[in-house]
Amino acid sequence: MKIKNIWTKIEEPLELNSDERGSIVDIFYNSKIDHVAVIKSKPGIIRGNHYHKDTTQHILITHGSLEYWYKKLDSEDKSEKILMSKGDFISTPPYEIHALKIGLEGNEFIVFSEGKRGGKDYESDTFRVKNIIRDEF
């Protein structure tokens, strides 16, 4: 898993350009993206609880917030959580279980996929698991 905020942490060869008109920020450069989807979620719902064998997913938060829960497929460790909000960008490699708990204001994010994860192939590289979101009370 790799996380950054597109408005505050730009790494070579990506660029952020600003002038009096506004700004333009690179998300990808020379990358092969096979599928892009916009996902809108209602407040408090759970998404995910799966992993992919061949697909790398990249998520860009465009509205709201979420808890991103993750762990390696064969790890005995407990899942870990990252709080994500607008502008945050996370990459999920193959064999990483991931689950999303949507914030109280709802959420919208864009998913960029490298590999089979769209159209008729949407479920062909999705492997469901038991819930990894831990009760923290």
C-alpha positions as CSV (number, residue, x, y, z in Angstrom):
1,M,0.0,0.0,0.0
2,K,1.2,3.5,-0.9
3,I,-0.6,6.7,0.1
4,K,-0.1,10.4,-0.8
5,N,-2.1,13.5,-1.1
6,I,-2.1,14.8,-4.7
7,W,-2.3,18.5,-3.6
8,T,0.6,18.3,-1.1
9,K,3.1,15.6,-2.1
10,I,4.1,15.4,-5.7
11,E,6.9,13.0,-6.7
12,E,9.0,13.0,-9.9
13,P,8.1,12.7,-12.7
14,L,4.6,14.0,-11.7
15,E,4.0,17.7,-11.6
16,L,1.7,20.3,-9.9
17,N,1.4,23.5,-11.9
18,S,-0.5,26.6,-10.5
19,D,-1.1,30.1,-11.9
20,E,-3.8,32.8,-11.7
21,R,-6.3,30.4,-13.4
22,G,-6.0,27.6,-10.9
23,S,-3.9,24.4,-10.9
24,I,-3.3,21.2,-12.7
25,V,-1.9,18.2,-10.9
26,D,-0.6,15.0,-12.5
27,I,-2.1,11.7,-11.2
28,F,-0.3,9.3,-13.6
29,Y,2.5,9.7,-16.1
30,N,3.5,6.9,-18.6
31,S,1.2,4.4,-16.8
32,K,-1.0,1.7,-18.3
33,I,-4.5,2.1,-16.8
34,D,-7.0,-0.4,-18.0
35,H,-10.2,0.8,-16.3
36,V,-11.5,3.9,-14.5
37,A,-14.7,4.1,-12.4
38,V,-16.3,6.8,-10.2
39,I,-17.9,5.3,-7.1
40,K,-20.3,7.2,-4.9
41,S,-21.1,5.8,-1.4
42,K,-23.7,6.5,1.2
43,P,-22.6,7.5,4.7
44,G,-21.4,4.7,7.0
45,I,-21.4,1.8,4.5
46,I,-18.7,-0.8,4.1
47,R,-17.1,-1.6,0.7
48,G,-14.4,-4.1,-0.3
49,N,-13.3,-6.9,2.0
50,H,-11.6,-8.5,-0.9
51,Y,-8.2,-8.7,-2.7
52,H,-7.0,-9.0,-6.3
53,K,-4.5,-11.5,-7.6
54,D,-3.5,-9.6,-10.8
55,T,-4.9,-6.1,-10.4
56,T,-3.4,-3.0,-8.8
57,Q,-6.0,-0.5,-7.8
58,H,-5.5,3.3,-7.2
59,I,-8.1,5.3,-5.4
60,L,-8.4,9.1,-5.5
61,I,-10.8,10.6,-3.0
62,T,-12.8,13.5,-4.6
63,H,-15.4,14.1,-1.9
64,G,-15.9,13.1,1.7
65,S,-13.8,10.7,3.7
66,L,-13.3,7.0,4.5
67,E,-11.3,4.6,6.6
68,Y,-9.1,2.4,4.4
69,W,-8.4,-0.9,6.1
70,Y,-5.8,-3.3,4.8
71,K,-3.5,-6.3,5.4
72,K,-1.5,-8.7,3.4
73,L,-3.4,-11.8,2.4
74,D,-1.3,-14.4,4.3
75,S,-0.4,-12.2,7.3
76,E,-1.4,-13.1,10.8
77,D,-1.2,-9.4,11.8
78,K,-4.3,-7.4,12.5
79,S,-5.6,-5.1,9.8
80,E,-4.5,-1.5,9.9
81,K,-6.4,1.7,9.2
82,I,-5.6,4.9,7.3
83,L,-8.0,7.9,7.4
84,M,-8.5,9.3,4.0
85,S,-10.0,12.6,2.8
86,K,-10.3,14.7,-0.3
87,G,-7.1,14.6,-2.4
88,D,-5.7,11.5,-0.9
89,F,-4.5,8.9,-3.3
90,I,-3.8,5.3,-2.3
91,S,-2.4,2.4,-4.4
92,T,-3.4,-1.2,-3.5
93,P,-1.1,-4.0,-4.9
94,P,-2.2,-7.5,-5.6
95,Y,-2.7,-9.8,-2.6
96,E,-3.5,-7.0,-0.2
97,I,-6.9,-7.3,1.4
98,H,-8.7,-4.0,1.6
99,A,-12.0,-2.7,2.9
100,L,-13.5,0.8,3.0
101,K,-15.7,2.3,5.7
102,I,-17.3,5.4,4.3
103,G,-17.4,8.6,6.5
104,L,-20.5,10.2,7.9
105,E,-20.9,12.7,5.0
106,G,-20.8,10.0,2.3
107,N,-18.0,9.7,-0.2
108,E,-17.0,9.8,-3.8
109,F,-13.8,8.4,-5.3
110,I,-12.3,7.5,-8.6
111,V,-10.7,4.0,-9.0
112,F,-8.0,3.6,-11.6
113,S,-7.2,-0.1,-12.3
114,E,-4.2,-1.8,-13.8
115,G,-5.5,-5.2,-14.8
116,K,-9.0,-6.8,-15.1
117,R,-11.3,-4.8,-12.9
118,G,-14.0,-3.3,-15.1
119,G,-16.9,-3.9,-17.4
120,K,-17.6,-7.6,-17.9
121,D,-14.3,-8.5,-16.1
122,Y,-15.3,-6.6,-12.9
123,E,-15.5,-9.7,-10.7
124,S,-13.0,-11.9,-12.5
125,D,-10.1,-10.8,-10.3
126,T,-12.0,-10.2,-7.0
127,F,-11.7,-12.6,-4.2
128,R,-14.0,-12.0,-1.2
129,V,-12.8,-12.5,2.4
130,K,-14.3,-12.1,5.9
131,N,-14.6,-8.5,7.2
132,I,-11.2,-7.1,8.2
133,I,-12.6,-3.9,9.8
134,R,-11.9,-4.1,13.5
135,D,-14.2,-2.8,16.2
136,E,-12.0,-0.3,18.0
137,F,-14.0,0.2,21.2
